[in-house]
Amino acid sequence: MRILRFDALTGRELDAWHTLRKANPALDSPYFHPGFAEAVHASGRDVQVVIAEDRGDVTGLLAGHREGATVRPVGWPGADFQGPVLAPGTSFPAAAMLTGGVRGFAFDHLLDVCPDFEPGVESRRASPYVDTTGGLDGYLGRASRSGKENLGQARRRARKAEKELGPVRFVADNPDPALLDRVVELKRAQYAATGARDYFAEPQRIALVKRLLDTRGTGFGGILSTVHAGPHLIAAHFGMRADHVLHWWFPVYDPEFAHLAPGWILLRELVQTAPELGFTRIDLGRGDDEYKRRAKTGEVTVSQGLYTRSPVRRILRRARNSAVATAKSSAVGPAARRVVRAIRNR
């Protein structure tokens, strides 16, 4: 095992990264593409890569960040899929990572691609997706009743938006940086209104999405989709694509037009244009949001936990998890939810 900064990787390691990822269909998410690690590193946050080798051949890679005695997955806390890049059925030297002062690998969206981190798994949650094969007609043939109903309502609400505000215009891949700035502004307002941690409070993360938007023509990069009604931006989404997969990352809408359910209008347009864009799947990311439950056609499982050999750290984690569970079940309401967020974000 070796550990290198991302910018110290040679063509040999990068070629192995691409080869291993392409050989493993479970790793088709943009989060496992080396372009994501490269963009995070170039945005000012140091990325280190654990490289596993066997007799001179690279057999696995895991990109992440070291924070004191803990390693976290690359892009954390904005990484919706995590784990090593390796061929199907192979292992990763997880225990060998715990050296040089590293005492644990913390994860919250670990994809089940190898059993090596299983001792650290504390819980599992569903991560839904939308199969967009065949575009809108294909989706409607697979969708749940509520999914079909919501997309039908989206079409009617688009007509209503046109009557109230002006012509509805959808741009699937909008390169306008000013519109990305507006997405960040709306998202930060949403975080403030709900009491969620502001992902964009750190300038490096704004730099990351801007860099991703500028990454084009390589099969990987950022993609900004927008819906205007007349002069108004009513909904937008910034995500990442890698080949045939789009990851649903930062959806927003203007609260002034919430009665039009503009997020569903946007999702319907994306599903409809998926064949032209080359997408066969939209990963919605882990979460209990109602629209995800309604829209999904399937789901995978991601894990949360800490891989460590330290019994003290395990005890502290269990205590923290117990405090979170108690706060969530409390009747105190909003105050309890703020406690949960504060604990989770530490």
C-alpha positions in Angstrom: 0.0 0.0 0.0 1.1 3.5 -0.9 -0.4 6.9 -0.2 0.1 9.8 -2.7 -1.4 13.3 -3.1 -3.7 13.3 -6.1 -1.3 15.6 -8.0 1.5 13.1 -7.5 -0.3 10.3 -9.3 1.3 9.2 -12.5 -0.3 8.1 -15.8 0.1 4.5 -14.5 -2.1 5.0 -11.5 -4.7 7.1 -13.4 -4.9 4.5 -16.2 -5.4 1.8 -13.5 -8.1 4.0 -11.9 -10.0 4.2 -15.2 -9.5 0.6 -16.0 -10.7 -0.7 -12.6 -13.7 1.6 -12.6 -14.8 0.6 -16.1 -14.5 -3.1 -15.1 -16.9 -2.7 -12.2 -20.4 -1.6 -13.1 -21.2 -0.8 -9.5 -18.7 2.2 -9.8 -20.4 4.1 -12.6 -21.3 7.0 -10.4 -19.4 10.3 -11.1 -18.1 10.2 -7.5 -15.8 7.3 -8.5 -14.4 9.0 -11.6 -10.9 10.4 -11.1 -12.2 13.7 -12.5 -14.1 14.3 -9.2 -11.1 13.8 -7.0 -9.1 16.0 -9.4 -11.7 18.8 -9.2 -11.8 18.6 -5.4 -8.0 18.7 -5.1 -7.7 21.6 -7.6 -10.4 23.6 -5.7 -8.0 23.9 -2.7 -8.8 20.8 -0.6 -5.9 18.3 -0.4 -6.8 14.9 -1.7 -4.7 11.8 -0.8 -5.1 8.5 -2.6 -4.5 5.1 -0.9 -3.1 2.8 -3.6 -3.2 -1.0 -3.1 -0.8 -3.1 -5.2 -0.2 -6.7 -5.8 3.1 -7.8 -7.5 3.4 -4.4 -9.2 -0.2 -4.1 -10.4 -2.6 -1.5 -9.0 -5.5 -3.4 -7.5 -7.4 -0.7 -5.8 -7.6 3.1 -5.0 -9.3 5.1 -2.3 -9.3 8.9 -2.5 -10.0 10.9 0.7 -9.0 13.6 3.1 -7.1 13.3 6.3 -8.5 15.2 9.2 -6.4 14.6 12.3 -6.5 10.9 13.0 -9.5 10.3 10.7 -9.7 9.8 7.0 -12.9 10.8 5.2 -14.0 10.0 1.6 -13.1 12.5 -1.1 -15.5 15.3 -1.3 -17.0 14.7 2.1 -19.5 15.9 3.3 -20.8 16.3 -0.2 -20.0 12.8 -1.5 -23.2 10.7 -2.0 -21.3 7.6 -3.0 -18.1 6.5 -1.3 -15.7 3.6 -1.3 -12.6 2.1 -3.0 -12.2 1.7 -6.8 -11.4 -1.9 -7.5 -12.4 -4.9 -9.7 -15.5 -6.9 -8.8 -14.9 -9.6 -6.2 -11.6 -8.3 -5.0 -10.6 -6.9 -1.6 -9.0 -3.7 -0.3 -6.4 -3.5 2.5 -8.6 -1.5 4.9 -6.6 -2.4 7.9 -3.4 -1.3 6.3 -4.8 2.3 6.1 -4.7 2.5 9.9 -1.0 3.6 10.1 1.0 6.7 10.5 -1.3 8.2 13.1 -4.5 7.3 11.2 -7.0 5.7 13.6 -10.2 5.5 11.5 -12.0 5.8 8.2 -15.3 7.5 8.7 -18.0 7.1 6.0 -21.7 8.0 5.5 -22.5 6.9 2.0 -20.3 3.8 1.6 -21.3 1.6 -1.4 -21.1 -2.1 -0.8 -18.4 -2.9 -3.3 -16.1 -5.0 -1.0 -16.5 -6.6 2.5 -13.4 -5.1 4.0 -15.1 -2.2 5.7 -18.0 -4.3 7.0 -16.7 -4.3 10.7 -17.2 -0.6 10.8 -20.8 -0.4 9.4 -23.2 0.9 11.9 -26.3 1.5 9.8 -27.6 1.3 6.2 -30.0 3.5 4.2 -31.5 3.4 0.8 -30.2 5.6 -2.0 -32.9 5.8 -4.7 -32.5 6.2 -8.5 -34.5 6.8 -11.6 -34.0 4.5 -14.6 -34.4 6.8 -17.6 -33.9 4.2 -20.3 -36.3 5.0 -23.1 -36.9 8.5 -21.9 -40.3 9.6 -20.6 -42.2 6.7 -22.1 -39.8 4.2 -20.7 -39.9 5.8 -17.2 -43.7 5.8 -17.2 -43.7 2.1 -17.9 -41.5 1.5 -14.8 -42.6 4.2 -12.4 -44.9 3.8 -9.4 -48.4 5.2 -9.5 -47.3 8.3 -7.5 -44.4 8.9 -9.9 -46.7 8.8 -12.9 -49.2 11.1 -11.2 -46.5 13.6 -10.3 -45.1 13.8 -13.8 -48.6 14.1 -15.2 -49.2 17.0 -12.8 -45.8 18.5 -13.8 -47.0 18.8 -17.4 -50.2 20.6 -16.3 -48.3 22.9 -14.0 -45.9 23.8 -16.8 -48.9 24.9 -18.9 -50.1 26.9 -15.8 -46.7 28.5 -15.5 -46.7 29.5 -19.1 -50.1 31.2 -18.7 -49.1 33.0 -15.5 -45.4 33.9 -16.2 -44.6 33.4 -19.9 -43.1 30.8 -22.1 -41.5 27.8 -20.3 -37.9 27.1 -21.4 -35.9 24.2 -20.4 -32.1 24.0 -21.0 -30.6 20.6 -20.1 -27.0 21.7 -20.1 -26.6 25.4 -19.4 -23.1 26.7 -19.2 -24.0 30.1 -17.8 -21.9 30.8 -14.6 -24.3 33.5 -13.5 -27.1 31.0 -13.3 -24.8 28.7 -11.2 -24.3 31.6 -8.9 -28.1 31.9 -8.6 -28.4 28.2 -7.8 -25.8 28.6 -5.0 -27.7 31.7 -3.7 -31.1 29.8 -3.6 -29.5 26.7 -2.0 -27.9 28.8 0.7 -31.3 30.5 1.4 -32.9 27.0 1.6 -30.2 25.9 4.1 -30.9 28.9 6.3 -34.7 28.5 6.1 -34.5 24.8 7.2 -31.7 25.1 9.7 -29.5 22.7 7.7 -25.7 23.1 7.6 -24.7 25.5 4.8 -22.6 23.3 2.4 -21.5 26.4 0.5 -20.3 28.3 3.6 -16.8 27.2 2.7 -15.5 29.0 -0.5 -13.7 25.9 -1.6 -17.0 24.2 -2.3 -18.2 27.1 -4.4 -14.9 26.8 -6.3 -15.6 23.1 -6.8 -19.0 23.5 -8.5 -17.6 26.2 -10.7 -14.7 24.1 -11.7 -17.0 21.2 -12.4 -19.3 23.4 -14.6 -16.2 24.3 -16.6 -15.2 20.6 -17.0 -16.8 19.7 -20.4 -16.3 17.3 -23.3 -14.6 14.4 -21.4 -17.5 12.2 -20.5 -17.3 13.6 -17.0 -18.2 17.0 -15.5 -20.8 19.3 -14.0 -24.1 19.9 -15.6 -26.5 22.7 -14.9 -30.2 22.3 -16.0 -32.6 25.2 -15.8 -36.3 26.0 -16.2 -37.4 29.5 -16.9 -41.0 30.7 -17.2 -41.0 34.0 -18.9 -38.1 36.0 -17.3 -38.1 34.0 -14.1 -35.8 31.1 -13.2 -38.3 28.9 -11.4 -36.1 25.8 -10.9 -32.6 24.5 -11.5 -30.3 21.7 -10.8 -26.6 21.4 -10.6 -25.2 17.9 -10.7 -22.4 15.7 -12.2 -22.4 13.3 -15.1 -20.1 10.4 -15.9 -20.9 8.7 -19.2 -24.5 7.4 -18.8 -25.1 8.4 -15.2 -26.4 11.8 -13.9 -26.1 12.5 -10.2 -28.8 14.6 -8.8 -26.9 16.9 -6.4 -28.1 20.5 -5.8 -31.8 20.9 -6.9 -33.4 24.3 -6.2 -36.5 26.2 -6.9 -37.6 29.8 -6.3 -40.0 29.7 -3.3 -42.1 32.4 -4.9 -43.2 29.8 -7.4 -43.6 26.9 -5.1 -47.3 26.5 -6.0 -46.2 25.4 -9.5 -44.0 22.5 -8.1 -41.2 23.6 -10.4 -38.9 20.8 -9.2 -41.2 18.2 -10.7 -41.3 20.2 -14.0 -37.5 20.1 -14.1 -37.3 16.4 -13.3 -39.9 15.6 -16.0 -37.9 17.5 -18.6 -34.7 15.8 -17.6 -36.3 12.3 -17.8 -37.8 13.2 -21.2 -34.4 14.4 -22.7 -32.3 11.7 -21.0 -31.8 9.7 -24.3 -30.5 12.8 -26.1 -28.2 13.5 -23.2 -27.0 9.9 -23.1 -28.3 9.2 -19.6 -29.9 5.9 -18.6 -30.0 6.6 -14.9 -30.4 9.6 -12.5 -29.0 8.9 -9.0 -31.1 10.8 -6.5 -28.8 10.3 -3.5 -29.6 9.0 -0.1 -32.5 10.7 1.7 -36.1 10.4 2.9 -37.4 13.3 0.7 -40.9 12.6 -0.4 -40.2 13.4 -4.0 -37.4 10.8 -4.1 -39.8 8.1 -2.8 -42.4 9.1 -5.4 -40.0 9.4 -8.3 -37.7 6.4 -7.8 -37.7 3.3 -9.9 -35.2 1.5 -7.7 -32.6 1.9 -5.0 -29.2 0.8 -3.8 -27.9 0.6 -0.2 -25.2 2.8 1.3 -23.7 2.4 4.8 -22.7 4.7 7.6 -20.0 4.0 10.2 -16.4 4.1 11.2 -13.8 1.6 10.4 -11.3 1.5 13.3 -9.4 -0.8 15.6 -9.9 1.5 18.6 -12.5 0.2 21.1 -12.6 3.7 22.7 -13.6 5.3 19.4 -16.3 2.7 18.9 -17.7 3.5 22.3 -17.7 7.2 21.6 -19.5 6.6 18.2 -22.2 4.5 19.9 -22.7 7.2 22.4 -23.0 9.8 19.7 -25.4 7.7 17.7 -27.5 7.1 20.7 -27.7 10.9 21.4 -28.8 11.4 17.7 -31.5 8.7 18.0 -32.8 10.2 21.2 -33.0 13.7 19.8 -34.8 12.5 16.7 -37.5 10.7 18.7 -37.9 13.6 21.1 -41.2 15.5 21.2 -39.3 18.8 21.5 -39.6 19.3 17.8 -37.5 21.8 15.9 -35.1 22.2 18.8 -34.4 18.5 18.7 -33.8 18.5 15.0 -31.2 21.3 15.5 -29.4 19.1 18.0 -29.4 16.2 15.6 -27.9 18.4 12.8 -25.3 19.9 15.2 -24.2 16.4 16.3 -24.1 15.0 12.8 -22.0 17.9 11.5 -19.2 17.5 14.0 
